[in-house]
């Protein structure tokens, strides 16, 4: 049985320490990362988000699991 999307996001966070929307789409096939993050927060996980900038000045969110 396939793991639920939120379980796959949680496993990724525990393994790699962070996730972005692009990683969620390309590596996990998850199109709505913010919704999965909200699901995990509802389950009691503390997940932080901060923005990073690309070399061209575009911003993107990086989610991390609090220790």
Backbone as CSV, one residue per row, in Angstrom:
resi,resn,N_x,N_y,N_z,CA_x,CA_y,CA_z,C_x,C_y,C_z
1,UNK,0.845,-1.186,0.000,0.000,0.000,0.000,0.885,1.243,0.000
2,UNK,0.528,2.222,-0.812,1.280,3.461,-0.861,1.067,4.260,0.421
3,UNK,2.142,4.852,0.882,2.027,5.715,2.062,1.217,6.952,1.693
4,UNK,0.518,7.482,2.659,-0.200,8.723,2.432,0.799,9.818,2.103
5,UNK,0.339,10.807,1.369,1.226,11.892,0.976,1.868,12.564,2.178
6,UNK,1.099,12.799,3.228,1.691,13.473,4.388,2.765,12.600,5.033
7,UNK,2.591,11.282,4.988,3.603,10.387,5.541,4.884,10.429,4.699
8,UNK,4.731,10.567,3.394,5.900,10.669,2.516,6.634,11.985,2.741
9,UNK,5.877,13.062,2.961,6.499,14.358,3.259,7.248,14.271,4.587
10,UNK,6.625,13.682,5.590,7.268,13.547,6.898,8.543,12.715,6.798
11,UNK,8.503,11.638,6.071,9.688,10.796,5.898,10.796,11.581,5.201
12,UNK,10.433,12.373,4.191,11.429,13.185,3.484,12.070,14.184,4.448
13,UNK,11.230,14.867,5.239,11.751,15.839,6.203,12.702,15.183,7.198
14,UNK,12.346,14.014,7.672,13.202,13.315,8.640,14.508,12.850,7.998
15,UNK,14.464,12.509,6.727,15.658,12.014,6.033,16.572,13.145,5.578
16,UNK,15.997,14.171,4.957,16.799,15.219,4.326,16.815,16.544,5.086
17,UNK,15.898,16.727,6.027,15.908,17.927,6.857,15.120,19.107,6.328
18,UNK,14.758,19.082,5.063,13.991,20.187,4.484,13.257,19.687,3.242
19,UNK,12.268,20.486,2.827,11.568,20.194,1.572,11.060,21.506,0.990
20,UNK,10.981,21.544,-0.326,10.430,22.689,-1.049,9.294,22.178,-1.937
21,UNK,8.522,23.095,-2.471,7.438,22.708,-3.374,8.016,21.961,-4.577
22,UNK,9.111,22.446,-5.114,9.710,21.802,-6.290,10.126,20.368,-5.970
23,UNK,10.752,20.154,-4.816,11.135,18.790,-4.430,9.907,17.907,-4.254
24,UNK,8.863,18.458,-3.635,7.649,17.676,-3.411,7.054,17.204,-4.734
25,UNK,7.055,18.084,-5.722,6.493,17.728,-7.031,7.389,16.735,-7.755
26,UNK,8.681,17.050,-7.855,9.574,16.231,-8.677,9.949,14.907,-8.032
27,UNK,10.138,14.885,-6.720,10.606,13.668,-6.051,9.481,12.821,-5.472
28,UNK,8.399,13.477,-5.036,7.321,12.747,-4.362,6.007,12.744,-5.143
29,UNK,5.920,13.537,-6.199,4.684,13.600,-6.967,3.547,14.272,-6.218
30,UNK,3.888,15.142,-5.292,2.876,15.823,-4.470,2.705,17.240,-4.996
31,UNK,1.503,17.553,-5.427,1.239,18.839,-6.061,0.877,19.945,-5.068
32,UNK,0.421,19.590,-3.876,-0.010,20.601,-2.910,0.740,20.430,-1.587
33,UNK,2.010,20.815,-1.602,2.809,20.696,-0.379,2.249,21.518,0.778
34,UNK,1.818,22.770,0.579,1.281,23.521,1.723,0.129,22.802,2.428
35,UNK,-0.717,22.107,1.682,-1.827,21.366,2.307,-1.296,20.197,3.120
36,UNK,-0.299,19.487,2.605,0.291,18.364,3.351,1.005,18.865,4.603
37,UNK,1.652,20.025,4.516,2.289,20.622,5.692,1.227,20.971,6.726
38,UNK,0.106,21.521,6.270,-1.001,21.848,7.184,-1.526,20.582,7.858
39,UNK,-1.633,19.485,7.104,-2.078,18.215,7.684,-1.124,17.760,8.784
40,UNK,0.173,17.868,8.527,1.162,17.454,9.530,1.106,18.349,10.757
41,UNK,0.906,19.627,10.549,0.776,20.545,11.693,-0.461,20.203,12.520
42,UNK,-1.551,19.835,11.842,-2.763,19.420,12.558,-2.508,18.163,13.386
43,UNK,-1.574,17.330,12.925,-1.202,16.120,13.669,-0.232,16.416,14.808
44,UNK,0.155,17.684,14.968,1.008,18.076,16.084,2.482,18.295,15.762
45,UNK,2.874,18.114,14.523,4.275,18.359,14.146,4.520,19.863,14.030
46,UNK,5.681,20.283,14.464,6.066,21.681,14.341,6.960,21.794,13.109
47,UNK,6.441,22.482,12.116,7.157,22.638,10.853,7.313,24.130,10.590
48,UNK,8.559,24.531,10.439,8.874,25.933,10.188,9.026,26.160,8.687
49,UNK,8.820,27.411,8.273,9.009,27.767,6.879,9.743,29.095,6.824
50,UNK,10.737,29.151,5.971,11.414,30.415,5.703,11.646,30.530,4.204
51,UNK,11.904,31.750,3.781,12.114,31.991,2.355,13.594,32.076,2.036
52,UNK,13.933,31.568,0.868,15.270,31.726,0.305,15.112,32.433,-1.029
53,UNK,16.200,33.033,-1.490,16.185,33.704,-2.789,17.124,32.989,-3.752
54,UNK,16.686,32.936,-4.989,17.547,32.404,-6.047,18.510,33.507,-6.475
55,UNK,19.434,33.164,-7.336,20.377,34.162,-7.846,19.676,35.274,-8.616
56,UNK,18.515,34.963,-9.170,17.765,35.970,-9.937,16.817,36.788,-9.067
57,UNK,16.761,36.477,-7.779,15.926,37.238,-6.857,14.558,36.648,-6.588
58,UNK,14.218,35.536,-7.216,12.942,34.875,-6.944,12.991,34.254,-5.556
59,UNK,11.869,34.268,-4.875,11.794,33.663,-3.542,11.075,32.333,-3.610
60,UNK,11.482,31.407,-2.714,10.779,30.146,-2.574,10.824,29.726,-1.115
61,UNK,9.804,28.992,-0.687,9.704,28.554,0.693,10.435,27.265,0.945
62,UNK,11.076,27.192,2.096,11.771,25.984,2.534,11.149,25.573,3.864
63,UNK,10.641,24.349,3.915,10.016,23.824,5.127,11.003,22.923,5.857
64,UNK,11.067,23.088,7.192,11.920,22.237,8.029,11.122,21.729,9.221
65,UNK,11.475,20.558,9.671,10.825,19.955,10.832,11.575,20.386,12.077
66,UNK,10.855,20.954,13.050,11.486,21.386,14.296,11.929,20.163,15.095
67,UNK,13.029,20.296,15.769,13.584,19.191,16.558,12.823,19.021,17.847
